[in-house]
Amino acid sequence: MRRRLINSTLAVVLVVIAVFGVSLFFVEARSIESTARDRLQSEAARLVAVVESRIAAGEQVTAAKMASFVPEDRHVRIEQPGRSPIALGLPAEDDALTAEESGVNGETVTVQQPRGIVDDEITRILMIILVVSLLAVAAAALLAVRQAARVSAPLTDLAETAERLGSGDPRPRHRRYGVAELDRVADVLDGSAERIARMLTAERRLAADASHQLRTPLTALSMRLEEIIATADDRDTVQEEAAIALTQVERLTDVVQRLLTNSRDVRSSSAVGFDIDEVVLQQIEEWKPAYRGSGRALVHSGKAGLRAVGTPGAVAQVLATLIENSLMHGAGTVALRTRTTGNQVVIEVTDEGRGVPVELGSRVFERTVSGRNSTGLGLAVARDLAEADGGRLELLQQRPPVFALFLSREAVQSASAGE
């Protein structure tokens, strides 16, 4: 592309020089010749006046007396009636420029200038035009090279940016080139890079969230299956454990659907009114085997009969994350307590462990932040699930740890209030 730009620019400049240079040469050549003829005519008239003045004064017109009036590069011929012609200056030439003037007494003066003098001047003009043309071509070539570099370099840079996007590097470069069209392309590429980066981030986040959030229900399901194997001889126990396992499978399906929905549109919500006790007791039943195996207790207290607005599956997943964290990183008895504050329902989860390190504080909800060498995703995902339901997850106390899930309280129907 750079070569084409240079060649096209030089071609335009050469055409312009050819048209105007040739035209200028012919105009200057004609002007030089015309000026030379006018000058000869003027000299012929001047010499005629000198001859007439001599005749009028009764003097004879001789070569010696007229020699001082004739330029060195001219040939002059003076003819008088009844006298021999007088020749002065350079010898006569056949192709010389000639001017002739006649006086009132019949005398004739002919002035000639050699053609070589005019040709020399025309050649000098031609050389000036050629030098100027060469300088113009050189300047045009330099400008063409710089302009081609100015245009092709950004295009090369944009091609490299597009190649980087194709190779999986979505970082925008934010480079601009001072050319409106190229800057527009750069804006589009930067916008595409940012969109691709967001998409890749969302995909990685979904993969991380899915792997982390699916681990908890799969672990619970695995424990239930172990319970079924251990009590294979007790049919009633097997049926009970199988029913619980099916419930966990349904919740697992709900977790997957929830993650996929949030990855497509974080604002989408399937919030409904639900019973808090039902969700809390379900989680206690699911996690009792794990706590019993660790020699710890999982208890529930607080206000009963509370109803909240949200997604039961998401709330269950948040509680499962908090209960699992207490099992993995806490100590002693884990207590779930329900209460109200204003128009909100609060579910608190606490244990008797060392709690959250002081240096972490509220940063415990940030991704990849962990005080116990874990992935650091659980609380971050739990907070996102809570916020997607219009609630919030907070750390009320660091030692002993108290996590609180705030949900909107279901409004009481006016008719029920009247009753």
N, C-alpha and C positions, 0 to 999 in steps of 0.2 A: 504493500500500500504506500509506503514511504516513497518508493521509486516512482510509482505512478503519479503521486502528487508533485514530485520534483519535475518529472518529465512534462506533465501537463502545464505547470507554471512556466517552465522554460519555453515550451512551444508557444504559449500565448505571448510571452515577451518577444520571442523571435519574430512572430508574425507582425506584432506592433512595430518593431524596429524595422522590419523589411518594408512595411507599407510607408511609414512616416520617414524612414531614413532615405529610401529611394526617392520619394517625393521631394524631400528637402534637398537632396543632391541636385536634382534637375532644376529646381527653383533657384538654388544658389548659382548653379552654372550659368543659367540664362541671365541672372542678375549681374554676375561678373562680366559677362560678354557685353551686355547692354550698357553697363557703366563704362566699360573700356571704349565702346563706340561713341558714347556721348562725350567722353573726355577728348577723343581724337577730333570730334567735330568742333568742340570748343577751341582746341589748339589751332585747328585750320582757320577758324574765324579770326582768332587773335593774330595769326601770321598775315592774313589778308589785310587786316587793319594796319599792320606795321608796313606792308608793302605800299598801301595806298598813301599812307602818311609820307613815306619816302618820295613817292612820285609827286605828291602835291608840293613837297618842299623843293622839287627840282633835283633831287639826288638820284643817283643811279643805284639800282638794286643789284648788288653783287653778292657772291657767296661769302666773301669775307665779312661784309657788313651784316649779313643775316645769320651767320654761324652762331652768334651769341644768343639768338632767340629760339634755337632748335634744341630740344632735349637730346641727351646722348642716346637714348633707346628708341629714337624715332628716325624714320626716313621721310624727308620733306623734298617735294619737287615743286618749284615755282616756275610757272610759264607766263610770259608776257608777249603781247602781240609784237611781232617784228624782232624779237630777241631770242637768244638761245635759252633753253630751259636750264634752270639751276637746280642741282641735286645736292642735298645736304644730309648729314647723319649716316645711319646704317644703310647698307645696300638694300635695294628693293627685293621683296619676296613675293612669290605668286600667291601664297595662302595667307598673307598678312591681312590684318584688319585695316581698312582704308576709309578715310574721310576726305571729302573734297569740298572746297569753298571758292566761289568766284567773286571778284570785285567789280566795281562800277567801270573801271577802265579796261575791262576785258582780261585782267590777270586772273590766273587760276592757281590755287595752292592745294596740293595733295599731301596728306599726312598719313603715314603707315606705321603700324605697330606690329612687331613680330608676333605670330600666333603663340609661340612658346611662352611668352610672358603671361598671357591669359591662361594657357594650359597649366602653367606652374601654380597660379593662384587657385584654379579649380582643383588641382591635385591636393593642394594644402587644405582646402575645405573638405575634400573627400577624406583625407587622413584624419581631420578633426572629427568628422561624423563617425568614422570607423572606430576611433579611440573612445568616443563617447558611447557608441553602441556596445563595444566590448566591456566598458565599465558598467553599463546598464545590465548587460547579460551577467556579469560577475555579481553585481549587487542582487539581481533577481535570483541567481543560483543560491547565494547565501541566504536570502530571505526564504527561498523555497525550502532549503534544507532545515532552517529553523522552524518554519511553519509546519513542515512535514513531521518534524520531531515533536512539535507541540501538539499535533493532532494524533499522531500514531502512538506516542508514549502513553497518553491516557487510555487509548483503546487497548494497548497491550496490558496496561494495569487492570482495566476492567475485565479483560479476558482471564487474567490471573485470578481476579476475585471470583469470577464465575467458576473457574476450575476449582478453587478452594471450596466453594459451596458444594460443588459436585463431589468432592472428596471427603465431605463430612466436617468441614471446618466452618461453622456458621458465624464466626465473629465478624461484625460489620467493620469496615475500614474507615468510614467517615472521611473519605478524601474527595476534594472538589478540584476542578481543573479550570475554572473561569470560562468555560464554554457551556452555554445554556443546555444544548442538546446532550452533551456528555455528562453534565451535572444531573440532568434528569435521569439518565441511565444509572448513574451512581446512586441516586436516591432510591430508585426501584430495587437495585441490587442490595442496598443496605436494608431496605424494608423487608425484602425476601429473606435476608440473612437473619434478621430479628425474628421473623415469623418461624423460620426453620429452627432457630435456637429455642424458641418457646415450645414448639412441637416436640423437639428432642427432649427438652427438660420435662415436659408433661409425660412423655412416654417413659423416661427413666424413673420419674417420680411414681407413675402408675405401677411400674414393675417392682420398685422398692416397696411401695405401700402394699401391693398385692402379696408379695412374698412374706412381708412381715405380718399382715393382718390375717392371712390364711393359716399362718403357723399356729395361732392360738386355737381356733376351732378344730383344726386337724389334731392338735395335741389332745384336746378334750375328747374328740371322737375316738382317738386311739385308746384313751383310758377307758372309755365306755366299752369298747370292743374287748379290752382285756378283762373288764368286769364280767362280760358275757361269757368269755372263755372260762374264767375262774368259777363261774356258777352255772355251768352247762347242765348240771343235774337238776337244778331248781327251775322248773318251767316258768313259774310266775315271775321269778327274778329276771330270767332271761327276757321275757316279754317286756317287763318294765324297763330294763336297760336298753333293749332294742328300740322301744318307743322314744326314750330319751336320745338315743343315737340318731334316730330319724329326725328328731327336732333339731339336733345339732347340724345335721346335713342340710336341713332347710335354712338354718341360720347361715351356714356356710355359703349356700346359694345366694342368700340375701346379701352377704358381704361382697361377693363377687359382683353382683348386680349393682350394689351401691358404689363400689370403686369405679366400675365402668361408667356409671351415670355421672359421678363427680368428675371423671376425666374428660367427659364431653362438655358438661356445662355445670360449673360449680354452683350456679344459681338455681338449678332445678331442685325441687323439693317435693317429697311425697308425705309431708307432715300430716299427721292425724292425731286425734285425741286417744290416749292409751293410759292403762293403769300402771302406775309406777311400781306398785308392789309385785305385779305379775312379772315384770322384767327383772326386778331385783331378786326375787325368789328363784326365777329360772337360772340366773347366774350363780346363785348360791348352790343350787342343786348340781350344776355342771362342774363347779370347782371343788365341791366337798371331797370327792375322792382324792384329788391332788393334794389338798390340805391335810386330809387324813393320813395320806402316805408320808407327808413331811412332819407329822406329829404336831400340827398347828390347827387352830380353830378359825372358822369363818362365820361371823354372827351378823345379825340384822336387828336394828332398833329404829325408833323414831316414829313419826306420825304416819298412821296407816290411812289407806283409802285415797291417797293423792292421785290426781290425774294431770297429765301434762300434754303439751302439743309438740309432736316431733315424729321421728321415724323410729319405731321400736327396735328395728334391727340395728340402726346406727347407735342408739343409746345403749343397746346391749353390747355392741362392739367396744364402745368407750369404756363401759364398766368392766368388760373382760380385760381390756388393756391395763386398767388400774389394778384389778385384782391380780393379774399375772405379775405386774411389777412388784406388788407387795409380796407375792409368793417368792419371786426370784431375788429381790433386793432388800426386802424388809425382814421383820422378825416378829415373833409373838403372834397374838391374836389380831386378825384383820376384821375391822368393823365397818359395816355399811349403815349409814344413818340418813334418814329422810326427814326433811323439814321444809318449811316455807319461809319466804322472806318477800314481803310485798306481793307482787303478782307473779312470783317465780317459785318454782319447786327446786329444791337443792338436794342433791345426793352426794353425801360426803363419804370418802373412802380413806381410812386411816389404819396405821399399824403401829407396832411398838419398836420399830427399828430405829437406826441412826438417822434416818431422814435424808433430806437433800443437802448436799454440801453447800456451805455458805457461799463459796465462790461462784456457784451456778445460779442460785436464785431463780428468777423468772426465765433465765436462759434454758432451763430444763425442757422447755417446749420447743426449742429450736431443733431443726434437723441436724443429725450427726452429733448433737451434744449429749453426752452421757457421763454419769459419774461412776458407772460400774462396768465399764468396758463392754457395753452392749452396742447395738447398732445406732441407738439414738433416734429411731424412727417412731417407736410406739406412741409416745406422748404427742409428738408432732402430728401424726395421723389422727390420733384421738381428738386433738384440738380442732383439726380441720373438719372432722365429722360433726363435732358439736356445733361449730360455727355454721356449717352447711344447713343445720336444722334450726338456725336462729338462736342457738344457745351459746354457752361459753364454758370453757374448762379453765379453772384457776388453781394455783397453789396457795392455799390460805395460810399454811403454816409449814415451816421447813423441818422443825424437830419438836415432837415427832411429826412425821409428814401427814398433812391433811390436804387431800385433793378434793375439789368440789366441782360438780357438774351442775350448772344452772340451766334450767329449761323454763319455757313459758308455761304458765299455769293455764289449764283449760278453763275458758270462761263458763260460768254457770248460766244455764238458760234462764231467761226471765220468768218463765212459767214455774220452773222448779224453785226459784227464789221466792215467788209469791206463795207457793205452798209452804 
